[in-house]
């Protein structure tokens, strides 16, 4: 599931200057959507690239724009503000007479989503009814925030994108984890730039996989001839316990540390992983692999720490040079043999049971950290197929 962060920036936030500051903070943090009043759509587009949703504000004719006003049209129109959804207009006894729901059901797609404040059980039922016709259903909890969200997650399923109103990153984390499935998105209502950034971080963390790294025992290490070696220079700084997963066999990838350690021979390069020869695989954020030779500026690679936590990094450049290499072979806990080629240099370090160790100091019997999955790969994708790599 892909999570997203929406930022609320309508007239309840304040005047345009207050709204502009909030939207700018959201753009800088990396929010996915901004929710504004319809008259602010063009102003938001001038501030930067972001998906724009707009309240109909009780006027379903907001979609009746002239062709020359395309920039004023939102990507998504939301009904419910100043209507039945927020309690401005009383809910009808029979939902079939609802103006908000009637707008959602129109064949001309005047509206794409619903905004509902969960004031009581009746409004919870109204949100459930809206979800049947809305692509996006925004629910704002009042006295009880978790129970209504749990109920809606359980009842609605995948028929709509469920968006939970939150005011903090911690509330966003709870919304993403509720009933294990969690909300699809959150609508954040805050002016605090730090809280906005933390909420975006929560979104990113919720989508990242955690890998089960294991130990493998070095069975051979030998000098080979020279090969074309790839340094992956990213647009991010690595922590001391981070690196990448690389290897000659896609089923078994070695943890190679980033060059964060100081050395008497060369300055640290905390944005770089000296990853190995051009033929080797490197793991990507989607769970696939790429050949090191394929990497180019703008590609994404997966960064992993020694505990198996992952994140993404953008490749700034891939630097290929001919260098002398070591062949490192290791045996997994299941008895499989895997290997890789790493440059013969003191600055290339791998994670061992004794701590980070230079490849030049590795010895038979050392335990090195790897990621192992008993699967074959075709064009980087895992496949159920028998492939021999040796």
C-alpha beads as a LAMMPS data file, in Angstrom:
LAMMPS data file: protein, C-alpha beads

390 atoms
389 bonds

1 atom types
1 bond types

-500.0 500.0 xlo xhi
-500.0 500.0 ylo yhi
-500.0 500.0 zlo zhi

Masses

1 110.0

Atoms # bond

1 1 1 0.000 0.000 0.000
2 1 1 1.251 3.460 -0.930
3 1 1 0.610 5.964 1.862
4 1 1 0.235 9.683 1.340
5 1 1 0.159 12.891 3.342
6 1 1 -2.456 15.562 2.650
7 1 1 -2.037 19.033 4.121
8 1 1 -5.123 21.055 5.089
9 1 1 -4.769 24.681 3.995
10 1 1 -8.265 26.113 3.579
11 1 1 -9.663 29.360 5.006
12 1 1 -9.953 27.864 8.507
13 1 1 -6.148 28.108 8.675
14 1 1 -6.160 31.909 8.376
15 1 1 -5.607 34.492 5.657
16 1 1 -3.748 33.739 2.418
17 1 1 -0.371 34.615 3.945
18 1 1 -0.897 32.034 6.705
19 1 1 -2.104 29.492 4.169
20 1 1 0.824 30.233 1.854
21 1 1 3.352 29.659 4.648
22 1 1 1.736 26.334 5.537
23 1 1 1.626 25.204 1.913
24 1 1 5.262 26.221 1.337
25 1 1 6.334 24.235 4.405
26 1 1 4.408 21.269 3.042
27 1 1 6.029 21.512 -0.382
28 1 1 9.485 21.669 1.190
29 1 1 8.713 18.649 3.373
30 1 1 7.350 16.595 0.491
31 1 1 3.608 16.280 1.150
32 1 1 1.610 14.542 -1.579
33 1 1 -1.579 16.643 -1.576
34 1 1 -2.723 20.081 -0.486
35 1 1 -6.417 20.580 0.380
36 1 1 -7.594 24.156 -0.167
37 1 1 -10.685 26.151 -1.036
38 1 1 -11.483 26.284 -4.749
39 1 1 -10.395 29.911 -5.161
40 1 1 -6.845 29.080 -4.048
41 1 1 -6.111 26.339 -6.581
42 1 1 -4.213 28.512 -9.062
43 1 1 -2.227 30.151 -6.250
44 1 1 -1.093 26.733 -5.020
45 1 1 0.031 25.721 -8.514
46 1 1 2.185 28.845 -8.670
47 1 1 3.969 27.788 -5.457
48 1 1 5.152 24.414 -6.733
49 1 1 4.370 20.950 -8.030
50 1 1 1.879 19.101 -5.827
51 1 1 -1.498 17.405 -6.175
52 1 1 -4.284 19.872 -5.355
53 1 1 -7.650 18.966 -3.867
54 1 1 -10.294 21.628 -3.349
55 1 1 -13.412 21.943 -1.270
56 1 1 -16.560 22.623 -3.259
57 1 1 -17.580 24.803 -0.287
58 1 1 -21.221 23.947 -0.831
59 1 1 -21.022 24.953 -4.520
60 1 1 -21.104 21.866 -6.713
61 1 1 -20.742 24.094 -9.790
62 1 1 -17.063 24.581 -9.008
63 1 1 -16.374 22.047 -11.788
64 1 1 -18.095 24.242 -14.398
65 1 1 -14.909 26.073 -15.364
66 1 1 -14.200 27.523 -18.784
67 1 1 -11.439 25.857 -20.862
68 1 1 -9.117 28.821 -20.323
69 1 1 -9.346 28.305 -16.564
70 1 1 -7.792 24.828 -16.515
71 1 1 -5.120 25.950 -14.037
72 1 1 -7.933 26.881 -11.641
73 1 1 -9.294 23.330 -11.676
74 1 1 -8.241 21.041 -8.824
75 1 1 -7.113 17.477 -9.366
76 1 1 -9.849 16.367 -6.968
77 1 1 -12.971 18.119 -5.679
78 1 1 -14.207 17.353 -2.164
79 1 1 -17.769 17.850 -0.898
80 1 1 -18.783 18.144 2.738
81 1 1 -17.379 21.449 3.897
82 1 1 -20.201 23.893 4.666
83 1 1 -22.527 21.010 3.885
84 1 1 -23.712 17.830 5.513
85 1 1 -20.249 16.367 5.994
86 1 1 -19.067 18.935 8.549
87 1 1 -22.447 19.414 10.228
88 1 1 -23.228 22.820 8.706
89 1 1 -26.310 21.251 7.133
90 1 1 -28.215 18.641 9.114
91 1 1 -27.984 15.066 7.929
92 1 1 -31.202 13.864 6.299
93 1 1 -33.088 11.064 8.023
94 1 1 -32.749 9.074 4.821
95 1 1 -29.286 9.273 3.207
96 1 1 -30.893 8.884 -0.222
97 1 1 -31.918 12.526 0.159
98 1 1 -28.379 13.723 0.898
99 1 1 -27.119 16.583 -1.286
100 1 1 -23.480 15.600 -0.671
101 1 1 -24.069 11.969 -1.654
102 1 1 -26.125 13.002 -4.678
103 1 1 -23.217 15.120 -5.892
104 1 1 -20.809 12.218 -5.478
105 1 1 -23.109 9.964 -7.505
106 1 1 -23.410 12.304 -10.496
107 1 1 -22.162 10.779 -13.744
108 1 1 -20.350 14.007 -14.695
109 1 1 -17.947 13.562 -11.741
110 1 1 -18.661 16.946 -10.180
111 1 1 -16.954 15.646 -7.045
112 1 1 -14.446 12.906 -6.315
113 1 1 -14.299 12.819 -2.536
114 1 1 -16.142 13.405 0.716
115 1 1 -15.188 15.242 3.897
116 1 1 -16.948 14.034 7.059
117 1 1 -16.518 15.062 10.668
118 1 1 -17.351 12.074 12.849
119 1 1 -19.561 13.879 15.349
120 1 1 -21.408 10.707 16.375
121 1 1 -22.418 7.241 15.115
122 1 1 -24.756 8.775 12.541
123 1 1 -21.875 10.624 10.911
124 1 1 -19.808 7.433 10.982
125 1 1 -22.606 5.755 9.018
126 1 1 -22.690 8.759 6.664
127 1 1 -18.940 8.409 6.011
128 1 1 -19.444 4.724 5.242
129 1 1 -22.225 5.594 2.782
130 1 1 -20.062 8.259 1.140
131 1 1 -17.169 5.814 0.759
132 1 1 -19.239 3.667 -1.610
133 1 1 -19.224 6.478 -4.200
134 1 1 -16.161 8.557 -3.290
135 1 1 -12.660 7.929 -4.593
136 1 1 -11.402 9.700 -1.462
137 1 1 -13.089 9.729 1.944
138 1 1 -11.701 12.149 4.536
139 1 1 -12.795 11.469 8.108
140 1 1 -12.092 13.843 10.990
141 1 1 -12.445 12.300 14.438
142 1 1 -13.812 14.415 17.268
143 1 1 -14.067 12.937 20.794
144 1 1 -13.108 9.420 19.723
145 1 1 -10.562 9.157 16.927
146 1 1 -9.417 5.524 16.916
147 1 1 -12.656 3.532 17.260
148 1 1 -14.481 5.203 14.308
149 1 1 -11.346 4.784 12.184
150 1 1 -11.128 1.105 13.127
151 1 1 -14.778 0.637 12.231
152 1 1 -14.407 2.336 8.859
153 1 1 -11.220 0.450 7.960
154 1 1 -12.971 -2.825 8.756
155 1 1 -16.137 -2.008 6.811
156 1 1 -14.962 -0.039 3.802
157 1 1 -12.150 -2.181 2.464
158 1 1 -10.478 -0.973 -0.734
159 1 1 -13.425 0.771 -2.373
160 1 1 -12.133 4.229 -1.438
161 1 1 -8.925 5.896 -0.287
162 1 1 -9.536 6.450 3.418
163 1 1 -7.901 9.626 4.752
164 1 1 -7.749 10.231 8.512
165 1 1 -7.535 13.710 9.978
166 1 1 -4.508 14.201 12.256
167 1 1 -2.654 17.047 13.940
168 1 1 0.684 15.391 14.781
169 1 1 3.133 12.884 13.374
170 1 1 2.352 10.534 16.243
171 1 1 -1.344 10.598 15.348
172 1 1 -0.353 9.899 11.733
173 1 1 1.675 6.874 12.832
174 1 1 -1.320 5.561 14.766
175 1 1 -3.612 6.104 11.772
176 1 1 -1.242 4.212 9.462
177 1 1 -1.050 1.286 11.909
178 1 1 -4.712 0.991 12.997
179 1 1 -5.990 -2.596 12.590
180 1 1 -2.598 -3.371 10.966
181 1 1 -4.032 -2.235 7.589
182 1 1 -4.164 1.419 8.579
183 1 1 -5.556 4.435 6.770
184 1 1 -4.432 5.017 3.189
185 1 1 -3.536 8.632 3.933
186 1 1 -3.676 11.343 6.561
187 1 1 -4.941 14.915 6.387
188 1 1 -2.529 16.940 8.513
189 1 1 -3.729 20.144 10.145
190 1 1 -0.741 22.034 11.571
191 1 1 1.399 25.113 10.910
192 1 1 4.532 23.595 12.464
193 1 1 7.094 22.889 9.688
194 1 1 8.878 20.368 11.925
195 1 1 5.629 18.479 12.546
196 1 1 4.943 18.440 8.818
197 1 1 8.418 17.005 8.141
198 1 1 8.001 14.408 10.879
199 1 1 4.673 13.334 9.404
200 1 1 6.248 12.907 5.965
201 1 1 8.981 10.830 7.639
202 1 1 6.287 8.648 9.216
203 1 1 4.777 8.148 5.749
204 1 1 8.128 7.102 4.331
205 1 1 8.897 4.766 7.213
206 1 1 5.508 3.069 6.886
207 1 1 6.309 2.099 3.296
208 1 1 9.843 0.848 3.857
209 1 1 10.576 -2.815 4.238
210 1 1 12.638 -4.270 7.056
211 1 1 15.073 -6.981 5.959
212 1 1 16.070 -10.073 7.874
213 1 1 19.853 -9.979 7.584
214 1 1 21.840 -13.048 8.575
215 1 1 25.400 -14.207 8.994
216 1 1 27.407 -16.173 6.431
217 1 1 30.845 -17.678 7.016
218 1 1 33.713 -16.673 4.749
219 1 1 35.028 -19.808 3.011
220 1 1 37.469 -18.180 0.585
221 1 1 39.049 -14.816 -0.071
222 1 1 41.567 -14.400 -2.859
223 1 1 43.107 -11.711 -4.992
224 1 1 41.998 -11.671 -8.602
225 1 1 42.996 -9.529 -11.517
226 1 1 41.628 -6.065 -12.195
227 1 1 38.005 -5.386 -13.031
228 1 1 35.773 -2.414 -13.695
229 1 1 34.764 -1.293 -10.224
230 1 1 31.727 0.898 -9.460
231 1 1 31.563 3.568 -6.771
232 1 1 27.948 4.585 -6.140
233 1 1 27.885 8.230 -5.074
234 1 1 24.452 9.150 -3.743
235 1 1 22.717 12.437 -3.031
236 1 1 22.399 11.467 0.643
237 1 1 24.767 11.185 3.574
238 1 1 25.046 7.729 5.144
239 1 1 25.009 6.972 8.841
240 1 1 27.951 5.000 10.248
241 1 1 25.986 1.716 10.291
242 1 1 24.549 2.049 6.769
243 1 1 25.563 0.664 3.412
244 1 1 24.202 -1.256 0.430
245 1 1 23.521 -4.881 -0.437
246 1 1 25.598 -6.108 -3.385
247 1 1 26.726 -9.438 -4.737
248 1 1 27.508 -11.642 -7.727
249 1 1 24.480 -13.858 -7.045
250 1 1 21.083 -12.233 -6.754
251 1 1 19.989 -14.698 -4.064
252 1 1 22.781 -13.671 -1.688
253 1 1 23.887 -10.056 -1.289
254 1 1 26.724 -8.848 0.945
255 1 1 26.383 -5.833 3.233
256 1 1 29.036 -3.306 2.140
257 1 1 29.517 -0.263 4.361
258 1 1 29.456 3.278 3.067
259 1 1 32.772 5.126 3.277
260 1 1 31.868 6.970 6.495
261 1 1 34.958 5.913 8.470
262 1 1 38.022 8.132 8.670
263 1 1 41.202 6.655 7.201
264 1 1 44.861 7.671 7.337
265 1 1 44.998 7.081 3.585
266 1 1 42.019 9.007 2.270
267 1 1 39.283 11.332 3.505
268 1 1 35.892 9.802 4.245
269 1 1 33.219 9.906 1.565
270 1 1 29.976 9.556 3.577
271 1 1 27.851 9.705 0.423
272 1 1 29.642 6.772 -1.276
273 1 1 29.570 2.988 -1.361
274 1 1 32.452 1.307 -3.185
275 1 1 30.132 -1.465 -4.274
276 1 1 32.092 -3.885 -6.426
277 1 1 32.432 -4.900 -10.067
278 1 1 30.085 -3.878 -12.867
279 1 1 28.432 -7.313 -13.093
280 1 1 27.239 -7.317 -9.467
281 1 1 23.676 -6.825 -8.340
282 1 1 22.605 -4.001 -6.032
283 1 1 19.248 -4.031 -4.243
284 1 1 16.657 -1.365 -5.093
285 1 1 13.796 0.067 -2.951
286 1 1 11.117 -1.925 -4.758
287 1 1 12.705 -5.201 -3.680
288 1 1 14.299 -5.707 -7.081
289 1 1 17.904 -5.521 -8.194
290 1 1 19.949 -3.706 -10.811
291 1 1 23.377 -4.383 -12.204
292 1 1 25.904 -1.889 -10.913
293 1 1 26.791 -1.152 -14.541
294 1 1 23.208 0.050 -15.133
295 1 1 23.163 2.696 -12.417
296 1 1 23.039 6.297 -13.514
297 1 1 22.277 9.684 -12.019
298 1 1 18.665 9.885 -10.833
299 1 1 18.206 6.162 -10.175
300 1 1 17.089 4.976 -6.742
301 1 1 19.048 2.483 -4.675
302 1 1 18.200 0.910 -1.344
303 1 1 20.172 1.959 1.710
304 1 1 20.178 -0.539 4.573
305 1 1 21.615 -0.464 8.081
306 1 1 23.075 -3.386 10.005
307 1 1 19.724 -3.973 11.735
308 1 1 17.928 -4.369 8.396
309 1 1 16.128 -1.012 8.342
310 1 1 15.924 0.451 4.851
311 1 1 15.477 3.767 3.094
312 1 1 15.942 5.162 -0.384
313 1 1 18.749 7.227 -1.861
314 1 1 19.150 8.894 -5.249
315 1 1 22.250 8.112 -7.282
316 1 1 24.231 11.254 -8.004
317 1 1 26.746 9.453 -10.177
318 1 1 28.210 6.006 -10.715
319 1 1 31.980 6.134 -11.097
320 1 1 33.575 3.213 -12.953
321 1 1 37.336 2.644 -12.856
322 1 1 39.625 -0.342 -13.347
323 1 1 40.898 -1.594 -9.979
324 1 1 42.444 -4.771 -8.471
325 1 1 39.811 -6.952 -6.821
326 1 1 39.229 -9.601 -4.172
327 1 1 36.848 -12.512 -4.671
328 1 1 34.938 -13.131 -1.447
329 1 1 33.055 -16.407 -1.021
330 1 1 30.806 -17.216 1.934
331 1 1 28.547 -20.058 3.048
332 1 1 25.042 -19.312 4.243
333 1 1 23.294 -20.921 7.196
334 1 1 21.607 -23.311 4.740
335 1 1 24.908 -24.378 3.187
336 1 1 24.607 -22.349 -0.017
337 1 1 27.747 -20.684 -1.395
338 1 1 27.556 -17.063 -2.523
339 1 1 30.250 -14.637 -3.603
340 1 1 31.111 -11.186 -4.834
341 1 1 34.040 -9.129 -6.110
342 1 1 35.206 -6.187 -3.992
343 1 1 38.056 -3.784 -4.565
344 1 1 41.363 -4.654 -2.936
345 1 1 41.577 -1.565 -0.708
346 1 1 41.566 -0.791 3.011
347 1 1 38.668 1.661 2.671
348 1 1 36.159 -1.002 1.551
349 1 1 34.542 -2.446 4.670
350 1 1 31.968 -5.132 5.305
351 1 1 29.872 -5.859 8.405
352 1 1 31.194 -8.802 10.445
353 1 1 30.251 -10.331 13.787
354 1 1 33.295 -8.492 15.205
355 1 1 32.247 -5.145 13.747
356 1 1 33.083 -3.410 10.483
357 1 1 36.189 -4.858 8.888
358 1 1 38.245 -3.891 5.841
359 1 1 38.053 -6.425 3.026
360 1 1 41.865 -6.541 3.143
361 1 1 41.626 -7.906 6.708
362 1 1 38.976 -10.548 6.029
363 1 1 39.924 -14.148 6.737
364 1 1 38.385 -17.564 6.231
365 1 1 36.041 -18.260 9.145
366 1 1 34.913 -14.630 9.585
367 1 1 31.162 -14.114 9.762
368 1 1 29.859 -11.460 7.366
369 1 1 26.394 -9.937 7.205
370 1 1 24.308 -10.811 4.139
371 1 1 20.760 -10.736 2.823
372 1 1 19.665 -14.113 1.481
373 1 1 16.504 -15.125 -0.342
374 1 1 16.180 -18.425 -2.121
375 1 1 14.840 -17.077 -5.391
376 1 1 15.967 -16.479 -8.952
377 1 1 15.789 -13.151 -10.770
378 1 1 14.920 -12.175 -14.324
379 1 1 15.565 -8.549 -15.299
380 1 1 15.824 -7.777 -11.581
381 1 1 12.453 -9.301 -10.678
382 1 1 12.087 -12.374 -8.447
383 1 1 10.835 -15.383 -10.428
384 1 1 9.938 -18.985 -9.644
385 1 1 12.551 -20.551 -11.880
386 1 1 15.643 -22.695 -11.626
387 1 1 18.712 -20.591 -12.414
388 1 1 22.306 -21.645 -11.757
389 1 1 24.741 -18.924 -10.723
390 1 1 28.358 -19.851 -10.048

Bonds

1 1 1 2
2 1 2 3
3 1 3 4
4 1 4 5
5 1 5 6
6 1 6 7
7 1 7 8
8 1 8 9
9 1 9 10
10 1 10 11
11 1 11 12
12 1 12 13
13 1 13 14
14 1 14 15
15 1 15 16
16 1 16 17
17 1 17 18
18 1 18 19
19 1 19 20
20 1 20 21
21 1 21 22
22 1 22 23
23 1 23 24
24 1 24 25
25 1 25 26
26 1 26 27
27 1 27 28
28 1 28 29
29 1 29 30
30 1 30 31
31 1 31 32
32 1 32 33
33 1 33 34
34 1 34 35
35 1 35 36
36 1 36 37
37 1 37 38
38 1 38 39
39 1 39 40
40 1 40 41
41 1 41 42
42 1 42 43
43 1 43 44
44 1 44 45
45 1 45 46
46 1 46 47
47 1 47 48
48 1 48 49
49 1 49 50
50 1 50 51
51 1 51 52
52 1 52 53
53 1 53 54
54 1 54 55
55 1 55 56
56 1 56 57
57 1 57 58
58 1 58 59
59 1 59 60
60 1 60 61
61 1 61 62
62 1 62 63
63 1 63 64
64 1 64 65
65 1 65 66
66 1 66 67
67 1 67 68
68 1 68 69
69 1 69 70
70 1 70 71
71 1 71 72
72 1 72 73
73 1 73 74
74 1 74 75
75 1 75 76
76 1 76 77
77 1 77 78
78 1 78 79
79 1 79 80
80 1 80 81
81 1 81 82
82 1 82 83
83 1 83 84
84 1 84 85
85 1 85 86
86 1 86 87
87 1 87 88
88 1 88 89
89 1 89 90
90 1 90 91
91 1 91 92
92 1 92 93
93 1 93 94
94 1 94 95
95 1 95 96
96 1 96 97
97 1 97 98
98 1 98 99
99 1 99 100
100 1 100 101
101 1 101 102
102 1 102 103
103 1 103 104
104 1 104 105
105 1 105 106
106 1 106 107
107 1 107 108
108 1 108 109
109 1 109 110
110 1 110 111
111 1 111 112
112 1 112 113
113 1 113 114
114 1 114 115
115 1 115 116
116 1 116 117
117 1 117 118
118 1 118 119
119 1 119 120
120 1 120 121
121 1 121 122
122 1 122 123
123 1 123 124
124 1 124 125
125 1 125 126
126 1 126 127
127 1 127 128
128 1 128 129
129 1 129 130
130 1 130 131
131 1 131 132
132 1 132 133
133 1 133 134
134 1 134 135
135 1 135 136
136 1 136 137
137 1 137 138
138 1 138 139
139 1 139 140
140 1 140 141
141 1 141 142
142 1 142 143
143 1 143 144
144 1 144 145
145 1 145 146
146 1 146 147
147 1 147 148
148 1 148 149
149 1 149 150
150 1 150 151
151 1 151 152
152 1 152 153
153 1 153 154
154 1 154 155
155 1 155 156
156 1 156 157
157 1 157 158
158 1 158 159
159 1 159 160
160 1 160 161
161 1 161 162
162 1 162 163
163 1 163 164
164 1 164 165
165 1 165 166
166 1 166 167
167 1 167 168
168 1 168 169
169 1 169 170
170 1 170 171
171 1 171 172
172 1 172 173
173 1 173 174
174 1 174 175
175 1 175 176
176 1 176 177
177 1 177 178
178 1 178 179
179 1 179 180
180 1 180 181
181 1 181 182
182 1 182 183
183 1 183 184
184 1 184 185
185 1 185 186
186 1 186 187
187 1 187 188
188 1 188 189
189 1 189 190
190 1 190 191
191 1 191 192
192 1 192 193
193 1 193 194
194 1 194 195
195 1 195 196
196 1 196 197
197 1 197 198
198 1 198 199
199 1 199 200
200 1 200 201
201 1 201 202
202 1 202 203
203 1 203 204
204 1 204 205
205 1 205 206
206 1 206 207
207 1 207 208
208 1 208 209
209 1 209 210
210 1 210 211
211 1 211 212
212 1 212 213
213 1 213 214
214 1 214 215
215 1 215 216
216 1 216 217
217 1 217 218
218 1 218 219
219 1 219 220
220 1 220 221
221 1 221 222
222 1 222 223
223 1 223 224
224 1 224 225
225 1 225 226
226 1 226 227
227 1 227 228
228 1 228 229
229 1 229 230
230 1 230 231
231 1 231 232
232 1 232 233
233 1 233 234
234 1 234 235
235 1 235 236
236 1 236 237
237 1 237 238
238 1 238 239
239 1 239 240
240 1 240 241
241 1 241 242
242 1 242 243
243 1 243 244
244 1 244 245
245 1 245 246
246 1 246 247
247 1 247 248
248 1 248 249
249 1 249 250
250 1 250 251
251 1 251 252
252 1 252 253
253 1 253 254
254 1 254 255
255 1 255 256
256 1 256 257
257 1 257 258
258 1 258 259
259 1 259 260
260 1 260 261
261 1 261 262
262 1 262 263
263 1 263 264
264 1 264 265
265 1 265 266
266 1 266 267
267 1 267 268
268 1 268 269
269 1 269 270
270 1 270 271
271 1 271 272
272 1 272 273
273 1 273 274
274 1 274 275
275 1 275 276
276 1 276 277
277 1 277 278
278 1 278 279
279 1 279 280
280 1 280 281
281 1 281 282
282 1 282 283
283 1 283 284
284 1 284 285
285 1 285 286
286 1 286 287
287 1 287 288
288 1 288 289
289 1 289 290
290 1 290 291
291 1 291 292
292 1 292 293
293 1 293 294
294 1 294 295
295 1 295 296
296 1 296 297
297 1 297 298
298 1 298 299
299 1 299 300
300 1 300 301
301 1 301 302
302 1 302 303
303 1 303 304
304 1 304 305
305 1 305 306
306 1 306 307
307 1 307 308
308 1 308 309
309 1 309 310
310 1 310 311
311 1 311 312
312 1 312 313
313 1 313 314
314 1 314 315
315 1 315 316
316 1 316 317
317 1 317 318
318 1 318 319
319 1 319 320
320 1 320 321
321 1 321 322
322 1 322 323
323 1 323 324
324 1 324 325
325 1 325 326
326 1 326 327
327 1 327 328
328 1 328 329
329 1 329 330
330 1 330 331
331 1 331 332
332 1 332 333
333 1 333 334
334 1 334 335
335 1 335 336
336 1 336 337
337 1 337 338
338 1 338 339
339 1 339 340
340 1 340 341
341 1 341 342
342 1 342 343
343 1 343 344
344 1 344 345
345 1 345 346
346 1 346 347
347 1 347 348
348 1 348 349
349 1 349 350
350 1 350 351
351 1 351 352
352 1 352 353
353 1 353 354
354 1 354 355
355 1 355 356
356 1 356 357
357 1 357 358
358 1 358 359
359 1 359 360
360 1 360 361
361 1 361 362
362 1 362 363
363 1 363 364
364 1 364 365
365 1 365 366
366 1 366 367
367 1 367 368
368 1 368 369
369 1 369 370
370 1 370 371
371 1 371 372
372 1 372 373
373 1 373 374
374 1 374 375
375 1 375 376
376 1 376 377
377 1 377 378
378 1 378 379
379 1 379 380
380 1 380 381
381 1 381 382
382 1 382 383
383 1 383 384
384 1 384 385
385 1 385 386
386 1 386 387
387 1 387 388
388 1 388 389
389 1 389 390
